[in-house]
């Protein structure tokens, strides 16, 4: 007899909130990485894939992570927090080839600092609430 999986309201809510936290954490990780240096999208994806919090607390496979990182990059770019910076590359004899890096904007640095203050100031209070 095949066992059916039944999704309860609590299960759906749990998944929803976990996805919301994951999405927020992914944005924070991307902004934090870009604060330190510029990244190609692919190298940023690889860095995020090594992140212990992402690996240990969120059920994401490589394909999902790739889609989520690229979608988050587009979202952060359209919000003005990051931008694409193209640099001419002379690699492989192609002087007209341009490499695209993501860099943090001033607005992105400001929002990252604001997020950091919020998390630091509220972490203890949230722990008490929960």
Secondary structure, DSSP 8 states (H G I E B T S, - for coil): --------HHHHHHHHHHHHHHHHHHHHHHHHHHHH--B-HHHHHHHHHT-HHHHHHS---HHHHHHHHHHHHHHHHHTTSEEEEEEEE-GGG-TTEEEEEEEE-HHHHHHHHHHHHHHHHHHHHHHHH-
